[in-house]
Amino acid sequence: MRRPLYGWLTAEGISLVGTRVSMVALPFFVLTTTGSPEKTGLVALAELLPLVILKVLGGPIIDRVGARRVAISCDVASLAVVGVIPLLHRAGHLSFLAFLALVAVAGALRGPGDSAKSAMVPTLAATAEVPLERVTGLSSTVERTASMLGAAVAGTLVAVIGPANALVVDAVSFGASALVLSWAIPARTRPMTDSHADPTPYAVQLREGWRFLRRDRVLVGITVMVALTNLLDLAWSAVLVPVWAVHNGGGAAAVGALFATFAGASAVGSLVAAAYGERLPRYATYLVCFLLTGLPRFVLMGLDTPLWAVLAYSVVGGMASGFLNPILGAVIYERVPEHLLGRVSSLSSAACWALMPLGGLVGGFLVGGFGLSAAMLVCGLAYFAVTMLPAVDPRWREIDRRRDAEPALATTSS
């Protein structure tokens, strides 16, 4: 039965488009209503900090009550919270403090909501009787395609109907996601496992997830590597690329062309990984893909390479990057027992996000202190070191050992 899988992918696409709309609409809303860059940065922090914290704290809840129920509940609550922002603004009753509080609640809901949707993956793969790499590959394809389309939709909406009204689209996307999940995924496809009636105290369950994560050296390695590359990727996208575009005279058009090319190629790579990923050696694929998508982009841009050459490389680097999430996602899902999946995946995901707020600061400091070319080279070498450490660590070869696991379908029960 593949309706749950296709429904979940559809809900993910809808939700991700809405999220990309909010990523553009929220800062423009603050800038147009307050004119303050400082307040814009404060809003970004207010959304991200609760998101990371609730990702950590929400794991045991997902394992106790079921990923399906948590995902739908968070989407419905997000519909109300985000939807009230434009309503209060139109009525003239939206103070900045109230706006900040609503954004923080929206971020807090998104943390466990996103983790719950992620925790459904092993069950969806088992129900559809397809390899984990296929599900994670399709998920990555949807994510990257939705990100590319969502950014374009967001820019158009903000320009045409304004940032406040664009937030209505974001709110509606949460409601649509909840409806699709409710329709596609049965409330209970198999009797609940004992984990849902586990009398273990919440704090103890949270510690169990942490202990499992830190004792699995491969999972720790993946988490640390992704956290550091997320920081460097954000420094690249938020600071280094815009400065490069201004320096080379390409401006916003060059930034848009670069991101669109890279994201589009990455979506194609994820689709290929979904089709053939289970046949590829994970360890070798990981190393080759990170060699292609990591250091070269920093070196090319640091050497003032013409735009056409950077875009040509982005096709190769983007396609290579599309293979990575399907491989790493499959490894994580295979190594975590079903009854710990919610809390372990939430902890790992939160750790992966934790350094991202520092990415812009790192990029700005490097460019301001050493210049664009040196900043590109430093970030590129750091990226190379972080991603190539598995080449000298024999434990990483364990990712080639595929484990046949069939998690209980109660993971998605309500």
C-alpha positions as a printed NumPy array, in Angstrom:
array([[  0.   ,   0.   ,   0.   ],
       [  1.657,   3.195,  -1.18 ],
       [ -1.025,   5.8  ,  -0.461],
       [  0.573,   6.696,   2.905],
       [  3.952,   7.271,   1.258],
       [  2.62 ,   9.38 ,  -1.593],
       [  0.357,  11.307,   0.769],
       [  3.263,  11.988,   3.111],
       [  5.422,  13.233,   0.215],
       [  2.59 ,  15.5  ,  -0.919],
       [  2.136,  16.899,   2.583],
       [  5.883,  17.474,   2.861],
       [  5.912,  19.375,  -0.442],
       [  2.99 ,  21.586,   0.583],
       [  4.492,  22.3  ,   3.994],
       [  7.946,  23.071,   2.586],
       [  6.579,  25.533,   0.03 ],
       [  4.749,  27.299,   2.852],
       [  7.892,  27.355,   4.975],
       [  9.898,  28.927,   2.144],
       [  7.2  ,  31.567,   1.76 ],
       [  7.491,  32.433,   5.447],
       [ 11.292,  32.611,   5.199],
       [ 10.876,  35.486,   2.749],
       [  7.647,  37.009,   4.078],
       [  8.638,  37.265,   7.766],
       [ 11.77 ,  39.421,   7.342],
       [ 10.062,  41.628,   4.763],
       [  7.066,  42.002,   7.084],
       [  9.343,  43.209,   9.897],
       [ 11.323,  45.527,   7.635],
       [  8.217,  47.114,   6.111],
       [  6.462,  47.577,   9.46 ],
       [  9.422,  48.576,  11.663],
       [ 12.267,  49.456,   9.298],
       [ 14.67 ,  47.878,  11.777],
       [ 17.315,  45.332,  10.702],
       [ 17.964,  44.607,  14.388],
       [ 14.354,  43.612,  14.954],
       [ 14.478,  41.493,  11.805],
       [ 17.403,  39.565,  13.251],
       [ 15.603,  39.24 ,  16.583],
       [ 12.603,  37.681,  14.845],
       [ 14.854,  35.125,  13.138],
       [ 16.322,  34.207,  16.523],
       [ 12.87 ,  34.036,  18.119],
       [ 11.779,  31.48 ,  15.525],
       [ 14.925,  29.358,  15.425],
       [ 15.721,  29.034,  19.137],
       [ 12.355,  27.47 ,  20.18 ],
       [ 12.483,  25.29 ,  17.07 ],
       [ 15.786,  23.718,  18.118],
       [ 14.792,  23.391,  21.794],
       [ 11.449,  21.752,  21.021],
       [ 13.114,  19.397,  18.55 ],
       [ 15.079,  18.093,  21.524],
       [ 12.207,  18.022,  24.01 ],
       [  9.601,  16.679,  21.593],
       [ 11.281,  13.338,  20.895],
       [  9.782,  11.358,  23.825],
       [  6.337,  12.805,  23.028],
       [  6.595,  11.463,  19.473],
       [  7.556,   8.017,  20.779],
       [  4.744,   8.058,  23.365],
       [  1.741,   9.27 ,  21.368],
       [  2.777,   8.528,  17.784],
       [  4.349,  10.536,  14.988],
       [  1.11 ,  10.875,  13.01 ],
       [ -0.773,  12.507,  15.861],
       [  2.082,  14.89 ,  16.695],
       [  2.587,  15.912,  13.058],
       [ -1.099,  16.627,  12.415],
       [ -1.589,  18.407,  15.752],
       [  1.407,  20.676,  15.162],
       [  0.229,  21.506,  11.637],
       [ -3.271,  22.401,  12.845],
       [ -1.889,  24.542,  15.67 ],
       [  0.52 ,  26.23 ,  13.237],
       [ -2.43 ,  27.09 ,  10.973],
       [ -4.005,  28.995,  13.863],
       [ -0.813,  30.663,  15.124],
       [  0.521,  31.832,  11.757],
       [ -2.957,  32.715,  10.492],
       [ -3.628,  35.1  ,  13.369],
       [ -0.597,  37.266,  12.506],
       [ -2.081,  38.916,   9.373],
       [ -5.492,  39.12 ,  11.063],
       [ -4.13 ,  41.056,  14.052],
       [ -2.014,  43.202,  11.743],
       [ -5.016,  44.136,   9.621],
       [ -7.03 ,  44.95 ,  12.752],
       [ -4.217,  47.171,  14.035],
       [ -3.666,  45.115,  17.199],
       [ -0.316,  43.484,  16.439],
       [  2.447,  44.909,  18.614],
       [  6.026,  43.866,  17.987],
       [  6.141,  41.888,  21.244],
       [  2.965,  40.03 ,  20.283],
       [  4.407,  39.331,  16.841],
       [  7.622,  38.068,  18.42 ],
       [  5.664,  35.75 ,  20.707],
       [  3.609,  34.335,  17.84 ],
       [  6.727,  33.703,  15.767],
       [  8.321,  31.928,  18.738],
       [  5.244,  29.695,  19.174],
       [  5.263,  28.935,  15.441],
       [  8.917,  27.91 ,  15.67 ],
       [  8.203,  25.795,  18.757],
       [  5.448,  23.955,  16.882],
       [  7.556,  23.425,  13.787],
       [ 10.326,  21.685,  15.761],
       [  8.389,  18.594,  16.937],
       [  6.155,  18.734,  13.851],
       [  9.096,  18.367,  11.479],
       [ 10.657,  15.667,  13.674],
       [  7.4  ,  13.717,  13.761],
       [  7.122,  13.752,   9.971],
       [ 10.703,  12.546,   9.724],
       [ 10.032,   9.743,  12.224],
       [  7.363,   8.324,   9.89 ],
       [  9.887,   7.397,   7.196],
       [ 10.811,   3.819,   8.249],
       [  7.16 ,   2.876,   8.647],
       [  6.247,   4.397,   5.288],
       [  9.053,   2.44 ,   3.621],
       [  7.901,  -0.8  ,   5.258],
       [  4.253,  -0.186,   4.358],
       [  5.08 ,   0.622,   0.732],
       [  7.612,  -2.234,   0.616],
       [ 10.357,  -0.079,  -0.88 ],
       [ 14.002,   0.424,   0.206],
       [ 14.755,   3.203,   2.675],
       [ 17.031,   4.877,   0.128],
       [ 14.086,   5.212,  -2.23 ],
       [ 11.942,   6.937,   0.387],
       [ 14.733,   9.222,   1.587],
       [ 15.629,   9.965,  -2.04 ],
       [ 12.057,  10.899,  -2.911],
       [ 11.852,  12.988,   0.263],
       [ 15.045,  14.831,  -0.67 ],
       [ 13.729,  15.399,  -4.203],
       [ 10.521,  16.883,  -2.834],
       [ 12.448,  19.026,  -0.347],
       [ 14.804,  20.509,  -2.91 ],
       [ 12.123,  21.01 ,  -5.552],
       [  9.781,  22.637,  -3.044],
       [ 12.608,  24.865,  -1.825],
       [ 13.346,  26.022,  -5.356],
       [  9.698,  26.63 ,  -6.256],
       [  8.835,  28.028,  -2.837],
       [ 11.502,  30.725,  -3.064],
       [ 10.164,  31.833,  -6.448],
       [  6.561,  31.765,  -5.222],
       [  7.52 ,  33.692,  -2.087],
       [  9.209,  36.485,  -4.015],
       [  6.2  ,  36.864,  -6.3  ],
       [  3.673,  36.797,  -3.447],
       [  5.539,  39.341,  -1.33 ],
       [  5.878,  41.661,  -4.329],
       [  2.259,  41.322,  -5.488],
       [  0.138,  40.951,  -2.335],
       [  2.537,  42.065,   0.386],
       [  4.312,  40.152,   3.172],
       [  1.342,  40.078,   5.571],
       [ -0.949,  38.471,   3.016],
       [  1.821,  36.091,   1.976],
       [  1.764,  34.742,   5.538],
       [ -1.818,  33.654,   4.903],
       [ -0.464,  31.295,   2.245],
       [  1.98 ,  29.893,   4.797],
       [ -0.862,  29.324,   7.285],
       [ -3.022,  27.617,   4.67 ],
       [ -0.144,  25.31 ,   3.76 ],
       [ -0.123,  23.94 ,   7.319],
       [ -3.833,  23.222,   7.154],
       [ -3.496,  21.526,   3.77 ],
       [ -0.599,  19.417,   5.064],
       [ -2.671,  18.271,   8.064],
       [ -5.599,  17.332,   5.804],
       [ -3.413,  15.307,   3.443],
       [ -1.735,  13.455,   6.332],
       [ -5.115,  12.702,   7.92 ],
       [ -6.442,  11.307,   4.656],
       [ -3.375,   9.391,   3.497],
       [ -2.088,   7.776,   6.702],
       [ -4.483,   5.51 ,   8.614],
       [ -5.037,   6.409,  12.249],
       [ -3.886,   2.952,  13.311],
       [ -2.51 ,   0.387,  10.907],
       [ -1.358,  -2.146,  13.515],
       [ -1.914,  -2.553,  17.237],
       [  0.209,  -0.195,  19.249],
       [  3.529,  -1.406,  20.518],
       [  4.355,  -1.447,  24.188],
       [  6.365,   1.758,  23.783],
       [  3.15 ,   3.774,  23.7  ],
       [  2.169,   2.486,  27.132],
       [  5.682,   2.799,  28.541],
       [  5.431,   4.108,  32.12 ],
       [  9.035,   5.365,  32.052],
       [  9.176,   9.034,  33.139],
       [  9.623,  11.623,  30.412],
       [ 13.076,  12.761,  31.589],
       [ 14.317,   9.178,  31.677],
       [ 13.076,   8.583,  28.135],
       [ 14.861,  11.722,  26.976],
       [ 18.104,  10.501,  28.57 ],
       [ 17.656,   7.096,  26.917],
       [ 17.581,   8.77 ,  23.528],
       [ 20.684,  10.8  ,  24.335],
       [ 22.581,   7.744,  25.623],
       [ 21.742,   5.755,  22.5  ],
       [ 22.849,   8.585,  20.221],
       [ 26.167,   9.253,  21.917],
       [ 27.077,   5.547,  22.115],
       [ 26.664,   5.033,  18.37 ],
       [ 29.867,   6.457,  16.948],
       [ 28.547,   6.459,  13.388],
       [ 25.446,   8.456,  14.342],
       [ 27.593,  10.869,  16.35 ],
       [ 29.928,  11.247,  13.376],
       [ 27.053,  11.966,  10.998],
       [ 25.484,  14.46 ,  13.406],
       [ 28.723,  16.387,  13.995],
       [ 29.589,  16.385,  10.294],
       [ 26.149,  17.685,   9.259],
       [ 26.151,  20.341,  12.009],
       [ 29.508,  21.694,  10.83 ],
       [ 28.648,  21.555,   7.119],
       [ 25.328,  23.289,   7.841],
       [ 27.28 ,  26.115,   9.49 ],
       [ 29.645,  26.39 ,   6.514],
       [ 26.816,  26.109,   3.979],
       [ 24.958,  28.95 ,   5.704],
       [ 28.109,  31.093,   5.738],
       [ 28.398,  30.399,   2.002],
       [ 24.775,  31.091,   1.095],
       [ 24.054,  33.981,   3.48 ],
       [ 27.312,  35.94 ,   3.174],
       [ 29.941,  34.595,   0.783],
       [ 27.684,  34.203,  -2.268],
       [ 26.043,  37.656,  -1.985],
       [ 29.474,  39.304,  -1.511],
       [ 30.825,  37.302,  -4.467],
       [ 27.88 ,  38.437,  -6.616],
       [ 28.437,  42.096,  -5.762],
       [ 32.189,  41.754,  -6.248],
       [ 31.729,  40.221,  -9.712],
       [ 28.985,  42.633, -10.733],
       [ 26.34 ,  39.95 , -11.134],
       [ 24.142,  41.196,  -8.312],
       [ 20.925,  39.507,  -7.244],
       [ 20.449,  37.926, -10.667],
       [ 23.688,  35.969, -10.27 ],
       [ 22.684,  34.827,  -6.78 ],
       [ 19.296,  33.654,  -8.035],
       [ 20.811,  31.858, -11.022],
       [ 23.381,  30.087,  -8.835],
       [ 20.905,  28.916,  -6.187],
       [ 18.297,  27.866,  -8.753],
       [ 20.854,  25.884, -10.773],
       [ 22.3  ,  24.174,  -7.714],
       [ 18.871,  23.363,  -6.237],
       [ 17.483,  22.097,  -9.54 ],
       [ 20.481,  19.84 , -10.151],
       [ 20.29 ,  18.621,  -6.557],
       [ 16.638,  17.649,  -7.042],
       [ 17.623,  15.622, -10.107],
       [ 20.41 ,  13.937,  -8.124],
       [ 17.981,  13.046,  -5.33 ],
       [ 15.593,  11.542,  -7.87 ],
       [ 18.377,   9.377,  -9.303],
       [ 19.33 ,   8.348,  -5.765],
       [ 15.728,   7.355,  -5.106],
       [ 15.795,   5.065,  -8.136],
       [ 19.238,   3.512,  -7.753],
       [ 20.461,   4.394,  -4.258],
       [ 19.959,   0.935,  -2.773],
       [ 22.375,  -0.502,  -5.367],
       [ 25.209,   1.96 ,  -4.679],
       [ 28.025,   1.474,  -2.141],
       [ 27.201,   4.074,   0.492],
       [ 30.708,   4.756,   1.765],
       [ 32.287,   5.328,  -1.669],
       [ 29.286,   7.36 ,  -2.852],
       [ 29.506,   9.563,   0.226],
       [ 33.186,  10.348,  -0.36 ],
       [ 32.868,  10.992,  -4.102],
       [ 29.778,  13.182,  -3.755],
       [ 31.265,  15.346,  -1.011],
       [ 34.471,  15.735,  -3.047],
       [ 32.372,  17.05 ,  -5.933],
       [ 29.983,  19.272,  -4.018],
       [ 32.288,  20.667,  -1.319],
       [ 35.7  ,  22.232,  -1.88 ],
       [ 35.42 ,  22.977,  -5.659],
       [ 32.611,  25.526,  -5.299],
       [ 34.569,  27.553,  -2.749],
       [ 37.764,  27.441,  -4.83 ],
       [ 36.062,  28.398,  -8.094],
       [ 34.252,  31.349,  -6.552],
       [ 37.328,  32.446,  -4.618],
       [ 39.37 ,  32.566,  -7.834],
       [ 36.95 ,  34.956,  -9.599],
       [ 35.854,  32.274, -12.059],
       [ 33.328,  33.58 , -14.646],
       [ 29.668,  33.114, -13.834],
       [ 29.071,  30.66 , -16.669],
       [ 31.783,  28.343, -15.322],
       [ 30.42 ,  28.548, -11.761],
       [ 26.933,  27.69 , -13.054],
       [ 28.327,  24.798, -15.098],
       [ 30.036,  23.433, -12.007],
       [ 26.802,  23.921, -10.001],
       [ 25.106,  21.35 , -12.206],
       [ 27.734,  18.754, -11.233],
       [ 28.024,  19.795,  -7.602],
       [ 24.266,  20.064,  -7.197],
       [ 23.639,  16.602,  -8.598],
       [ 26.295,  15.155,  -6.296],
       [ 24.725,  16.826,  -3.262],
       [ 21.4  ,  15.221,  -4.138],
       [ 22.768,  11.766,  -3.287],
       [ 23.9  ,  12.658,   0.228],
       [ 20.673,  13.087,   2.195],
       [ 19.152,   9.826,   0.897],
       [ 22.258,   7.884,   1.93 ],
       [ 22.709,   9.492,   5.347],
       [ 18.986,   9.396,   6.097],
       [ 18.782,   5.675,   5.342],
       [ 21.761,   4.992,   7.621],
       [ 20.165,   6.884,  10.514],
       [ 16.787,   5.168,  10.177],
       [ 18.399,   1.734,   9.99 ],
       [ 20.547,   2.208,  13.095],
       [ 17.838,   3.531,  15.458],
       [ 15.314,   1.086,  17.025],
       [ 11.665,   1.897,  16.354],
       [ 10.823,   2.672,  19.976],
       [ 13.646,   5.252,  20.181],
       [ 13.26 ,   6.768,  16.729],
       [ 11.357,   9.894,  17.748],
       [ 13.717,  11.013,  20.479],
       [ 16.997,   9.987,  18.781],
       [ 16.126,  11.551,  15.423],
       [ 14.892,  14.696,  17.198],
       [ 18.121,  15.024,  19.166],
       [ 20.247,  14.452,  16.084],
       [ 18.22 ,  16.909,  14.015],
       [ 18.387,  19.574,  16.734],
       [ 22.165,  19.173,  16.953],
       [ 22.423,  19.523,  13.168],
       [ 20.54 ,  22.829,  13.365],
       [ 22.302,  24.182,  16.444],
       [ 25.269,  25.872,  14.724],
       [ 23.343,  27.368,  11.812],
       [ 22.668,  30.749,  13.503],
       [ 26.458,  31.218,  13.684],
       [ 26.966,  30.675,   9.951],
       [ 26.293,  34.28 ,   8.988],
       [ 28.557,  35.563,  11.752],
       [ 31.404,  33.275,  10.662],
       [ 31.049,  34.28 ,   7.024],
       [ 30.887,  37.983,   7.865],
       [ 33.917,  37.804,  10.149],
       [ 36.026,  35.969,   7.568],
       [ 35.132,  38.318,   4.708],
       [ 35.595,  41.417,   6.857],
       [ 38.881,  40.246,   8.321],
       [ 40.588,  38.507,   5.41 ],
       [ 38.723,  39.331,   2.208],
       [ 36.452,  37.268,  -0.028],
       [ 39.052,  35.003,  -1.647],
       [ 40.646,  34.03 ,   1.667],
       [ 37.228,  33.505,   3.251],
       [ 36.213,  31.184,   0.418],
       [ 39.442,  29.219,   0.735],
       [ 39.193,  28.883,   4.536],
       [ 35.58 ,  27.702,   4.37 ],
       [ 36.391,  25.343,   1.509],
       [ 39.31 ,  23.745,   3.329],
       [ 37.231,  23.419,   6.496],
       [ 34.46 ,  21.796,   4.451],
       [ 36.951,  19.388,   2.922],
       [ 38.403,  18.426,   6.318],
       [ 34.999,  17.875,   7.931],
       [ 33.554,  15.794,   5.098],
       [ 36.691,  13.77 ,   4.343],
       [ 37.394,  12.672,   7.912],
       [ 35.46 ,   9.414,   7.21 ],
       [ 38.179,   8.548,   4.674],
       [ 40.589,   7.934,   7.566],
       [ 38.069,   6.71 ,  10.155],
       [ 37.364,   2.987,   9.626],
       [ 34.138,   3.131,  11.657],
       [ 32.434,   5.021,   8.841],
       [ 32.695,   1.925,   6.66 ],
       [ 29.83 ,   0.534,   8.741],
       [ 27.413,   2.621,   6.676],
       [ 27.804,   0.016,   3.907],
       [ 26.217,  -2.625,   6.155],
       [ 22.56 ,  -2.454,   5.288],
       [ 20.28 ,  -3.634,   8.068],
       [ 16.934,  -5.146,   7.198],
       [ 14.607,  -3.574,   9.678],
       [ 10.835,  -3.518,   9.588],
       [  9.675,  -1.033,  12.222],
       [  6.266,  -1.483,  13.803],
       [  3.585,   0.457,  11.989],
       [  2.539,   1.987,  15.29 ],
       [  5.205,   4.642,  14.691],
       [  2.616,   6.578,  12.709],
       [ -0.401,   5.668,  14.772],
       [ -2.461,   8.329,  16.473]])
